């Protein structure tokens, strides 16, 4: 176990190794870890201070989960289900679970300014906004060169920060996207490993000052970008991770960064854990 350290990017804790971590989020005094693999119907719930496992939530019928996000306003968590093209909602007060269709394969999740859920659908280049009871509010369609957008987060301006690019795609970028779906500015370009490049930016987290944390998966690191999408620093390096960072979540109250550290071996994801850093 590592001691708590105040320096930016310093390791605080490694949670137990288990199956692939698909997503991580927090609410109040709890940390929620979404696992993939054989136990993909399970969400592990940890005490956020002691990191002790308190219980597991079962989500019946969940298939190929891709992300999880918790909402303090509606007291619930949402999980994206790639296989069934749907969203599962868990009411955290009583663990009641409901489900609604997205009609496209959903990837990363985040919350809208009106406390709804934003669903990024990579294959159709769309951000879909739903109310907490699953009513579609709107769709934002992104340009053709935003290939496979994995995740989007809405800023206070109403615009979106979007990350996109898979292994063989020409562009690996984080983009500022208008409410009409136009790219206003971007960071990155062709894939690479320099401070101005990325290789599959898969997930995003935005803090209270709208600085952007990017899980740069194939470079096995987390980057910090300014609100104007300029490089600030590398927050987490490949030396601090065992595998690839598939997901990232920031707790602005505790100033903690949670990174899903997953291992790719023998052409498959074998296991993973959540690693906690100070920010």
N, C-alpha and C positions, 0 to 999 in steps of 0.2 A: 504494500500500500504506500502511496506517495503522500507526502504532507501537502497541505494547502499552500499555494504560492501566489503572491499578488501580481507577479510580472505577467505581461501580456504573452499569451501563447504557452504558458507553463502548465505542465501536466498536474492535474489535481487528483484524478482517480480513473482507474479502469474498471468498468463493470464486468461481471462474469462473462466468460466466453460461452457462446451457445450457437444457435442457428443464425443464418443471415439476418442482419438488421435492416429492415426495409424503411424504417422511419423512426424518428424520436421527437417528442414534444413534451411540454410541461404545463402544469396548471396548479396554482396554489403550492401545496407542499408535496406534489407528486410528479414523478417523471414517468412518462409512458413510452415503452419500447415495443415497437411492432416487429415481430419476428417473421421470417419467411421459412421456406422448407416444409418439413413434415408437420411442424406445429404452427402453420401459418394462420390458424384460427385463434391464436393466442396473442394478447397484449399484456406484457409484463408491467406491473405497477410497482415502482420503487419509491421509498421515502427520499425526497430530493436532497436532504441534508446528510443522512447516514448512509445512503445508497443501499439500504437493506431492501430485499424483495418483500413486498407486503402481500401481493396476491397476483393472480392472473385472470384477465378477462377473456372469456370465450366468445368468439364471433362466429356463430354457425353459418355455414355456407360461404364463407369468405374464400376467394380463390385468387391466387397470384396478387396479393396485396402490394401496393406500390408506395404509399405514403400515409402519414397520419398527422392531423393537426387538432389542437384543442382550442376551444372557444370559451373564455371566461364569461362573456355576456350571456350566452345561451346554455352554459354549463353542460357542454357536450364535447365529444370528439368525433371527428370524421375520418374514415378510412377509404382510400380509393381501391377499387377492385378491377384490375386490368382484365381478368378472364371474363367476368360477367358484365363489364361495361357499366358499373354502378358505383354508388357511394353508400357506405354503411355509416349510420349515425348511432353513437352510443350516448344515451342520456346518463351522465355520470352520477346523478343523484340516486338512481335505482338500477343502473346498468341495462335499462330498456334499449333494445336495438331495433332500428327500422332501416329500410333500404329503399333507394330510389334509382331509376335508370339515368345514365348520362347519354346513352346511345352512341358513344364513341369511347375508345379505350382511354381511361383517365390515368394521368401520371401524377405529378406533384400537386400538393394542396396548400392553400393558404387562406387567410380570412380577408373579406372585403371590408371597406370602410364602414359599411352598414351592418357588419357582423354576420354576413352571409359567408358562403364558402366559394372560393375560386378554384376551379378545376382546370388544369392545363392538359389538353389533349394533344399529344405530340403528332400523331399520324395525320391529323387534319389541320394542324397549326392554329388551334383555337384555344381561347380562354373562355370558359363557361362560368357564369356567375349564377349561383342558386341561393334561394332563401334557406333558412334553417330547416324548413319542412319539405325541401326538395323541389320548389317551384323555380323554373328557369326564368331568370331575370333578363339576361342578355348574353350575346356571344360576341367576342372580339376576334376577328380573323386577321392573322398576321401575314406579311408578305411572303412570296415564294422563297426568298433567300433565307428566311428564318426556318431552316430545316430541322425538324424534330425538336421543338421547344419542350424542355423537360419540366420546367417549373417557372412560376411567375408570382410576384409579390406586388401588391398595390401600394403606392406611395401616397402621402398626404395630399398631393396634387391631383390624385385620381389616375395618374399615369402608372405604368407597370414596369417593373424590372423583370426581364425574361432571360433565361439562359438556354442556349441551344447548341446542338452539334453532337453527332455520334462519331464512332471511330473513323469511318470512311467519308465523312461529310467534308465539304470544302471549307466551311467556316465553323469556328468554335468561339462563340461570343457571349457576352452579357450585354443586353440591349435595353435602352429606355424606349418603351413603346407607348404611343399616345392612346387615348381612349378610343380612337378610331382605328387603331391597329397599325399605325405608321411608325417606323423606326426613327426616333429623334436623334439618338446618338448611340454609340456602341464602344465596347472595349474588347480587344482580341482580334482575331482574323483567322488565317490558316493555323492549324494546330501546331503546337510547339511547347517548349518548356521554359522559355525565358520569362522575365517578369511581366512582359507585355503579351504573352501567349497563354493558351490553355489547351488542354486535351480532354475533351468531354466534360465541360462544366455541367454538373448534373443537378445540383440543388443550391438554393439560396437561403440566406437569412438576412433580415434587415433590422438594425437596432433603432433605438429611439431617435437618433440623429440622422437616420437614413443612410448610414454607412452599410455597405453590402459585403457579406461573407459568402464566398463562393467555394463549394466543394468541387475542386478540380480533380475529377476522379482518377484519370489515367496518369496524372502527375503525382498522385498520392499526397495532396497538400490542400490547405485552405488558404485562399487569398482574401485580402481585405481591400475593397475599392471605396473611393470617396463617393459622396452623393452625386458628383458629376462624372462618375465612372472612370476615374483615374486610379492607377495603382498606388496603394499606400504601403503595404508590406505583406509579407508572407506570415500568416498567423500560426499555421501548423505546417511543419515540414514532413517529408517522407520518412525522416529518421524517427519521428514521433508516432508513426502509425505502422501497424503490422501488415496491413493490406491496403485497400483502396477506401477513400472516404466517399461513401454512397449518399450520405445525408448529413445535414447540418442544421442545428437549432440553437438560437441564442436566447438566454434568459437575461433580460436587461436589468431586472431587479437584483439578481445575484452576481451579474457580470460573469456568467459562465457560458461557455460554448460547448455544446454536445455534438460529437462527431461519430457517425456510424463507421466503424472500422471493420471492413469485410474482406475476407480472403478468397481470391480466385485461384483454384487449383484443379488440375486435370479437366480443364474446359468447363468448370462449373463453380458456382459459389458454394463454398463448403461450410464456412462458419463466420461468426462476427461478434462484435461487442461494441458497446458505447464507451468512448473515451471523453473525459471531461477536462476542459482547459479553462484557464482564467483569461478574461479579455478586458 
